[in-house]
Amino acid sequence: MELDRIDFVIIEHLQNDARLSNKELAAAVGLAPSSCLARVQHLRAGGVIKGAHAEVDPDALGVGLQALIAVQLRQHSRAQVKAFWKHVMGLPEVLSAFHVAGTHDFQVHVAVRDAHHLRDLALDAFTTRPEVAHIQTSLIFECATGKMMPNYRKAVR
């Protein structure tokens, strides 16, 4: 799907505030509301805009600790990757998971109540899995989520 300058401006505004009304978004990008709505619908239909989310304070939910769990599989076969992926995405503590290249096969971002909860999660949900050979846990002190900025093409060219 080809995106133009206006599409990138729409994306930037929606990444900053997905709750913008169509009227507010249209004014911000300099379009008529009907044209803006048509563009947003086209971006959604094309899979460029996949959804919107609410940013929630982890403390308010009882999350006292976040960590990255690096996982090395015993064998890097399609069946083991698929089985582990399905398992990890079913865990309520998992915020995101990444199948990666390098020493480890997965990086899993988890949110837990405390250190005891993290230990139990590591022992019960990771090391007991038959496909897991090794894990390494790193505590997260601070976390921020970036945005896919409209000028991302400059970074990848």
N, C-alpha and C positions, 0 to 999 in steps of 0.2 A: 504494500500500500504506500503510495507516494504521499508524503506530508509536506505541506508548505509552511511558510513563516507564520501564518495565522493559526494553523493547527498547533504548532509548537507553543505559541503564546497561550492558546486555550489550555493545553496540557499543563503548562507552568502554573497558570492560575488555579486550575483544579487540584494540582498537587499541593498548592499552598493552602487551599480551602475548598474541599469537595462539597461543602454545603452552600456554595454560592448559588443564588437563584439564576435562572437563565437570563433574566433581565439584567442582573448585576454583572454576570459574565459577559454578556453582549456589550454592555457599556465599557467594561474594562478592556475589551479587545477591539472595540470600534466597529461592531457589526450590528445590524438590525437583529432583534431577538429571534425572528424566524430563521434567519441565516445561521445564527449561532446555534440554535437548537438542531438544525439540520446537520451542521458540522459535528456537534457532540454525538448525535445519533450515529453518524457515519463512523466516527472514531470508535464508538462502542461496538457497532456491527462488525467493524474490521478487526476487532480484538486489540486495538491500541489501548483503549481504556478498558481495563478488566474489572473494575469495581471501585469502591470507596470504603474507607474504614474510619473507625473512631480511635483516636489515640487515648489510651487509658493509663492512668497512674498506677504502676505496679504495686506501690505501697497500699493503695486503696483496696487492692484485691488480696492483700496478705502475702504478696511476693516480697521476700526479704533478701533474695539472692538470685542472681542469674549467672549462668556459666556456659562455656563452650565445651562440648565433649567431642574430642577427636577420636574417631573410631577407625581401627584397622581391621579389615576382614581377614578371615583365615585364607579364603580363596576369592579372588575377584572374578567370580563367574556371574553371568547374567541372572541366574536363579538366586544366588545369594544376595546380590545387590537388590533385586526385586523384593525378596523376602524381608530383608532388613529395612528397606524403604517403607514397605507397607506397615511393618511393626512400629517403626519410630514415628510415623505420621499419625499413628493411632494413640500415642501417648499424650495425655492431657497437659503435661508439663512442657511439651515441645512447642516452641514459638516458630522456629524455622529449621530447615535441614538443607544441607548442601552436599551433593555428591561431587567430590573434588578429585583432582589429580595430585600426586605427591606421596609423601610418606603415609598419610592417612587417606582413607577412602571416603569418609564422611566427616563433616563438621555439623554438630547439632547444637542449636541454641536452646537452652532450657531455662525455665523460671520455676523456682521452688520456694518453699517457706523459709528454709534455713539450711545449715550445713548437714544436719541429720537427714533431712529430706533428700538432699543432693546425694549423700552417701547411699541411702536406701535405693534411690532411683538408679544410680550407677550399678549397684550390686544386683538389684532385682530385674531391671529392665534392659541392661546393656551386657554385663559380663556373663549373664546366664544364657544369652543367645548363642546357639551353636555356630552361627556364621562369624561371630566376633572373636578376634584373636587378641586384641589389645585396645585399651582406651586410655586417653590422657585428658584430664579435666583442667580447665583454666577458668578461674573466677573472673567475672566481669565486674569492674569497678564502676564504669560508666558506659552508657549505651546511647547512641544516637542513630537515627535512620536517615540516610540520604535520599535524595530524590533524583529521578532521571531528568536531568535538566535539558531544556531545549537546545542548548549548544553542545550536547553530548557528541555530536558528529565530529566536532573539532578534536575531541579526546580520542576517538577511535580511528581517525584517519592517519 
